[in-house]
Amino acid sequence: MNIAVFASGKGTNFQAIIKAVQKGKIKARLTLLVCDNPDAFAIKRAQKADIKVALVKRDDFVSRRDFENKITGYLKESKIELIVLAGFMRMFSPEFAREYKGRVINIHPSLLPSFKGIHGIKDAFDYGVKITGVTVHFVDEQMDHGEIISQAPVKIEERDTLQTLELKIHKLEHRLYPDVIRLFVEGKLSQTRQAYLPYLITKKDPSAPFGRSG
């Protein structure tokens, strides 16, 4: 299976996926990085791992359709079967979402449907909730929407700051996302055949996931 990762920034989730592929945890080909930001560190990660980079800047195109058509061209050229969003800071058009329905997954740093948007961690922290977490879901035509595949909780302790909470969330993302991708690659996950991963909070490590696919 050929996988494309879409990223716009540092690419820490991208790096976790690279590591999982290199170790054989995900038995697939990480074929393509699609990036819309020439300054993204994710590009350097891709180059180091010898992964093809498709740099597609929105400003280079008159319309979103042209922008997405360029991306689609790269996807078809590389015969991509799964699109993994890892900090890609753009919404897809309804047409793109429908064309790749069931083949695009995203990770979000909150327990959706709560705290959608780009500030999910900060919004949860500022609101004062005691439990937040991470969600992996299929992508549809709405922002941070679509069928939920897996969720993992993170307890917000009294001593937590926004920075320590961000570290806990990102640590959990780097564990959960490769697990979900592995399930997809193994044919155990689709929008018609869900495979939920139960995760538990433990006193030893509030961000440590446990469980098995069902």
C-alpha positions as CSV (number, residue, x, y, z in Angstrom):
1,M,0.0,0.0,0.0
2,N,1.2,3.5,-0.9
3,I,0.7,6.2,1.8
4,A,0.9,10.0,1.4
5,V,1.3,12.2,4.4
6,F,0.1,15.8,4.3
7,A,1.9,18.3,6.6
8,S,2.5,22.0,6.9
9,G,4.8,22.4,9.8
10,K,7.3,20.6,12.1
11,G,6.1,17.1,11.1
12,T,6.5,15.3,14.4
13,N,3.6,13.0,13.7
14,F,5.1,12.5,10.2
15,Q,8.4,11.5,11.9
16,A,6.5,9.0,14.2
17,I,5.0,7.4,11.0
18,I,8.4,7.3,9.3
19,K,9.8,5.5,12.4
20,A,6.9,3.0,12.4
21,V,7.4,2.2,8.7
22,Q,11.1,1.8,9.1
23,K,10.7,-0.6,12.0
24,G,8.2,-2.7,10.1
25,K,5.3,-1.9,12.4
26,I,3.4,-0.4,9.4
27,K,3.9,-2.7,6.4
28,A,3.4,-0.2,3.7
29,R,5.3,2.3,1.5
30,L,5.5,5.9,2.8
31,T,5.7,7.2,-0.8
32,L,4.9,10.9,-0.7
33,L,4.9,14.0,1.5
34,V,2.5,16.7,0.3
35,C,3.3,20.1,1.8
36,D,2.0,23.6,1.2
37,N,4.7,25.4,3.2
38,P,8.3,25.7,1.7
39,D,9.7,26.4,5.2
40,A,8.1,23.4,6.9
41,F,10.6,21.2,8.8
42,A,8.6,18.2,7.6
43,I,10.3,18.6,4.2
44,K,13.7,18.0,5.8
45,R,12.3,14.9,7.5
46,A,11.1,13.6,4.2
47,Q,14.4,14.3,2.4
48,K,16.3,12.5,5.2
49,A,14.1,9.5,4.8
50,D,14.3,9.6,1.0
51,I,10.6,10.3,0.6
52,K,9.4,12.2,-2.4
53,V,8.2,15.7,-1.6
54,A,5.3,17.5,-3.5
55,L,5.5,21.1,-2.6
56,V,2.2,22.7,-3.6
57,K,1.7,26.3,-2.5
58,R,-1.8,27.6,-2.5
59,D,-0.7,31.1,-3.6
60,D,0.6,29.6,-6.9
61,F,-2.9,28.8,-8.0
62,V,-5.9,31.0,-8.9
63,S,-8.5,28.7,-7.4
64,R,-8.7,26.0,-4.8
65,R,-9.8,23.6,-7.5
66,D,-6.6,24.2,-9.4
67,F,-4.6,23.8,-6.2
68,E,-6.3,20.5,-5.4
69,N,-6.1,19.3,-9.0
70,K,-2.3,19.6,-8.7
71,I,-2.3,17.6,-5.5
72,T,-4.5,15.0,-7.1
73,G,-2.1,14.7,-9.9
74,Y,0.7,13.8,-7.5
75,L,-1.5,11.3,-5.7
76,K,-2.4,9.5,-8.8
77,E,1.1,9.5,-10.1
78,S,2.3,7.8,-6.9
79,K,-0.7,5.5,-6.8
80,I,-1.7,6.6,-3.3
81,E,-4.2,4.4,-1.4
82,L,-4.2,6.2,2.0
83,I,-3.9,9.9,2.8
84,V,-2.7,10.7,6.3
85,L,-3.2,14.3,7.5
86,A,-0.5,15.3,10.0
87,G,-0.8,19.0,10.7
88,F,-1.9,20.0,7.2
89,M,-3.4,23.4,7.7
90,R,-5.9,23.5,4.9
91,M,-9.5,22.4,4.4
92,F,-10.4,20.2,1.5
93,S,-13.2,21.1,-0.9
94,P,-16.3,18.9,-0.7
95,E,-15.4,17.5,-4.1
96,F,-11.9,16.4,-2.9
97,A,-13.4,14.9,0.3
98,R,-15.9,12.9,-1.7
99,E,-13.4,11.7,-4.2
100,Y,-11.1,10.2,-1.5
101,K,-13.9,9.2,0.9
102,G,-12.8,6.5,3.3
103,R,-9.1,7.0,2.3
104,V,-8.3,10.1,4.3
105,I,-7.6,10.1,8.0
106,N,-6.8,13.0,10.4
107,I,-5.5,13.3,13.9
108,H,-6.9,16.1,16.2
109,P,-5.6,17.1,19.7
110,S,-8.9,16.9,21.6
111,L,-11.7,14.5,22.2
112,L,-14.0,15.4,19.3
113,P,-16.6,16.7,18.9
114,S,-15.3,19.0,21.6
115,F,-12.7,21.7,20.9
116,K,-12.5,21.7,17.1
117,G,-10.2,24.0,15.2
118,I,-6.5,24.7,15.3
119,H,-6.3,25.6,19.0
120,G,-7.8,22.4,20.4
121,I,-5.2,21.9,23.2
122,K,-5.3,25.5,24.3
123,D,-9.1,25.7,24.1
124,A,-9.5,22.6,26.3
125,F,-6.9,23.9,28.8
126,D,-8.5,27.4,29.0
127,Y,-11.9,25.9,29.4
128,G,-10.8,24.0,32.4
129,V,-11.8,20.5,31.5
130,K,-10.2,17.7,33.5
131,I,-10.0,15.2,30.6
132,T,-9.0,16.0,27.1
133,G,-7.2,13.8,24.6
134,V,-6.6,12.8,21.0
135,T,-9.0,11.7,18.2
136,V,-8.3,10.0,14.9
137,H,-11.1,10.2,12.4
138,F,-12.0,9.8,8.8
139,V,-12.2,13.1,6.9
140,D,-15.4,14.3,5.4
141,E,-16.6,17.6,4.1
142,Q,-16.7,19.4,7.4
143,M,-13.8,20.6,9.6
144,D,-12.7,18.1,12.3
145,H,-15.7,15.9,11.5
146,G,-16.2,12.5,10.1
147,E,-16.5,9.1,11.6
148,I,-14.3,8.7,14.7
149,I,-11.9,5.8,14.5
150,S,-10.2,6.0,17.9
151,Q,-9.9,8.3,20.9
152,A,-7.4,8.4,23.7
153,P,-7.8,10.4,26.9
154,V,-5.3,12.6,28.7
155,K,-5.9,13.8,32.2
156,I,-5.2,17.4,32.9
157,E,-3.5,17.6,36.3
158,E,-3.5,20.6,38.6
159,R,0.2,21.1,38.0
160,D,-0.1,21.0,34.3
161,T,0.7,24.1,32.2
162,L,-0.3,24.6,28.6
163,Q,3.2,23.5,27.6
164,T,3.2,20.3,29.7
165,L,-0.3,19.4,28.4
166,E,1.0,19.9,24.8
167,L,3.8,17.5,25.5
168,K,1.4,14.9,26.8
169,I,-0.9,15.2,23.9
170,H,1.9,15.0,21.3
171,K,3.4,12.0,23.0
172,L,0.1,10.2,22.8
173,E,-0.5,11.3,19.2
174,H,2.9,9.7,18.2
175,R,1.7,6.3,19.7
176,L,-1.9,6.4,18.5
177,Y,-1.6,7.5,14.9
178,P,0.8,4.7,13.8
179,D,-1.5,2.1,15.4
180,V,-4.5,3.4,13.4
181,I,-2.5,3.5,10.2
182,R,-1.3,-0.1,10.8
183,L,-5.0,-1.2,11.2
184,F,-5.9,0.5,7.9
185,V,-3.0,-1.1,6.1
186,E,-3.9,-4.5,7.5
187,G,-7.4,-4.2,6.1
188,K,-9.0,-4.1,9.6
189,L,-10.3,-0.5,9.3
190,S,-12.7,1.2,7.0
191,Q,-15.8,3.4,7.2
192,T,-17.9,0.3,6.9
193,R,-15.8,-1.9,9.2
194,Q,-14.7,0.1,12.2
195,A,-11.9,-1.2,14.5
196,Y,-12.0,0.9,17.7
197,L,-9.0,1.0,19.9
198,P,-9.8,1.2,23.6
199,Y,-7.4,3.3,25.6
200,L,-7.2,3.7,29.4
201,I,-5.7,6.3,31.7
202,T,-3.3,4.8,34.2
203,K,-1.8,6.3,37.3
204,K,1.7,5.5,36.1
205,D,1.4,7.3,32.8
206,P,-1.8,9.3,32.1
207,S,-0.9,9.5,28.4
208,A,0.0,5.8,27.9
209,P,-2.3,3.9,25.6
210,F,-3.3,0.3,26.2
211,G,-5.7,-2.0,24.5
212,R,-6.2,-4.0,21.4
213,S,-8.2,-3.6,18.2
214,G,-11.7,-4.9,18.2
